[in-house]
C-alpha cells in the first residue's frame, strides 16, 4: 500500500513539474511548432520574399514531419532594433519553439539572442548575422562576395575609371558592413575607380531616405560618375534618380522585382541578385531540424546563391520571382 502511495506521489510531482522550452532538447511528439520570424523592415521585398520562403517551408516540411508549423511574423514596419529586441523577448516568453532574425544591429541584439538561447530556444539568423551570439546558424548571402560582385558589375560600365559613391544603408548592420568591406577589397584591383571615404553614405533603410541621400550627394559632388547601392532601397519606388538613364552608372543589390524594370529602362546597369525565397526556406528547415532532432549544421554559415543580373538575364531572374510567388500561392 505504501509503495502504491509513493508511486502515485511521484507521478503527481512529474506531471506538475514545469515544462522546459521545447526548443533544444528535440521532441518528436510535438504536433504544433511556432517559429518566430523577425526581418528588418516589414515592407521591404527582401523580407517579404524571405517570409514567403519560410511560409512554403512551413507547409512542405510540416507535411514531411506530420506537424503543424506556424510562422509568427513579427517584423517592424520600419527599421528599429529596439522593436526587434522586444519581439525576440516576446516570442521567448510566449513559448515560441524557435526564432529566425535578420539583425539590424548585431552588437545590440547579441545579448538578447543569448538570453533567449539560454532559455532553450534555438535561434538562427538570416540576411544579417550576429556571429558572436549564441545563434546556431546563419542563412543568407556571403556579404564579402556580394560587395565584390557589386564592383564587378560596375567596372565594365566605367572602363575609363572615375569617382564613385556607395549608398551603404545602416552603418550598424553587419551585412552592410561586410558588403562595404567587399567593395573596398575589390576596388584595390581597379585603381582607375576612386572611392573617397566621404563618398560612403549611410542612411535609414527606406526608399525616401535613400533617394534623399543620393540626390543630395550627387548635387554636392557632380563629379560622381557611378553609384553602388548596397541594397534595393532607392529603387523600390518609381521616382527618377535625378539624371537621364545611363548618364550616371548604377549597380545595386538584391534584384527584387521592382528593380528589374530599372534594368530594362537603363536606370540601372547591373544588380546582384539574392535568392531571398531560399533564405527564408532554409532558415525554417534549419530550425525544424534543431527543434525536432536536436541537430545543428556542421557548418553554421549557409550561403544562398548570388547572381549578377544584367539586360542579358533580367527576364530569367524575373521568372524566378514569379515561380517563388506562385509556389506560395499553391501551398496557401
Buried (B, 14 or more C-beta within 10 A) or exposed (E): EEEEEEEEEEEEEEEEEEEEBBBBEBBEEBEEBBBBBBBBBBBBBBBBBBBBBBBBBBBBBBEEBEBBBBBBBBBBEBBBBEBBBBBBEBBBEEEBBBBBBBBBBBEBBBEBBBBBBEEBBBBBBBBBBBEEBBBBBBBBBBBBBBBBBBBBBBBEBBEEBBBBBBBBBBEBBBBBBBBBBBBBBBBEEBEEBBBEEEBBBBBBBBBEBBBBBBBEBBEEEEEBBBBBBBBBBBBBEEEEBEEEBEEBBBBBBBBBBBBBBBBEEEBBBBBBBBBBBBBBBBBBBBBBBBBBEEEBBEEBEBBBEBBBBBEEBBEEBBEBBEEBBEBBEEBE
